[in-house]
Amino acid sequence: MTTVVERLRGDGPKFSVEFFPPRDAEDETVLWRSIRELEQIDPAYMSITYGAGGSSRDGTIRNIARAATETTLVPMAHLTAVDHSVAELRNVIGWYASVGVRNILALRGDPPGDVYGEWVPHPDGLNYAEELVELVRSLGDFCVGVSAFPYGHPRSPDLDTDTRHLVRKFRAGADFGIAQLFFDAEDFLRLRDRVAAAGCEAMLIPGVMPLTTPRTLRTTVKLSGAPAPSALLDRLEPLAGDPAAFRAEGLDVVTALCERLLAEGVPDLHFYTFNRSKATREVVSRLGLVPARA
């Protein structure tokens, strides 16, 4: 099975896609329709998030295995330390390996129910993402990714501390980092500069969410951990009552953001899809990232 790093080598930028695990059979049908539609335009890799609840974890494991065995896509499995003993983590990692998954995004994870709540480690588990990186690395020939935070992790006291934590994850064995959502290309580029200034040349990938509805804008604000710039709100909020106009303007905003990132040499644009394919396909097509054969 090909690794993420192998897929991102070579000429020109790539794109990748992220899904979340389905809650029920109807959700699973929607998920797989989107996976099949995006498979046709050859993303560099695809990933499925790993939720705090047991059923969500089961959905991640089941569907990432299906992607590995039934599609041409390169799958990346998310894994968090939340509510897992080391023995359980070893078991999940071994199971991923058994179905041919070589790419893992290693995350400490957020407390169930409240992403800003107090972190309580499993009594037989891990405290930090870097420990999970080391564990994954010790168990096989995996390509390992980690998360990065353009505005700093909510629990980091400042950006310098946050950068040191990120660099430790790379030095523990991570191959690349995927940045959480942000609003301005400069926010990502400053993160990249901070990591480089710390003497680390690791690959950083920006996470992007197409802004198609007021809900996706609210989700972007929540997941970024930073307030949206007034200029962005001034463009989009007056269109909240006109779905078609909001979607058109939102995709223009995201396309311009991506164009700026590509001009700065990012290796990959990682799209959060909301388990839908249309908006991502539209942006990727505008950017000229759809392979000719697709």
Phi, psi and omega in degrees: 000134181290150178263163176301313182299320178297321180292333183268355175285160176102187187283139170078157179285160179237178171224156178223168186225149181232139179237167172244155186292143182289149179272335182205183184297323179295316176301321182294324177296317178297315179303312185286334172297316180293318179301314181293323179293319180283332176304327183294337181252015165058062173297155181297323176196167176228153179223159175232130185290167187234102188281172183284335182274154182299319182294323178296319177299317179299320179296321176299309184297314182296315186281330176290326176295319179295319178298321182292327188257341187242357182232172175270002184284154173268112184271143171237123181268133171279149177212131177239161179271359185297124175059026178241135167283165177299322179299318178293320177298317177301320181295315180295316180299317178296322178294318176303314180300322185292335178261008174092014178275120181251357183243126181227132172266111187265116185233140171296315179096164181259152176302137180302132175089337182206102184298339180257009179286175181291133178281123177238108182291153171298140183301335177245025185249209185242156181260329190227152179299325181298328177292324178291321175303312181298321180295312180300315180299326184285346188254003177163183183273072183259150167263124190242131174248162177222170177268152176227155189231104180305326181259007183089145176297144181306334181263001177275134182290334180199171185291327179296316177297317180298319179297319179298319177298317180296315180297324177298324178296320177293318182287343174282349176129003179291141181269332183201164177231143176250123183281137173295170188299149180210172187250332185233139180305325181298330179297318177290317183295326176292323174301313179300319179295320180297319179294317179297320180294337177276006178084021183242126182254028183295154179286126176244136185238130179279138173268134186229136175239120176301131183267089185258339183215162173304328179297317180293328175295314179298321179295320178299316179300314183296314185284334180287329184078014181222151178290148177289142178299146181299327180297322178291314179297323179297328179283320191261321186299323178296345182262007186301331180271001181235091187306318182293318180292319178299313182298314181299315181291320179298318179290327174297317180299312183291322178298317178296320176301313181295321179299319178296317179296317179296322178296335179267009171083024177294145184279341189198145172250121185259112187263127171275116194265346188057026180061027173234152186252336194300310184296318179297317179299321180295313181294315180299321178294316178302324184278354180074029183261000178281123180300150184302323183290341180279000000 
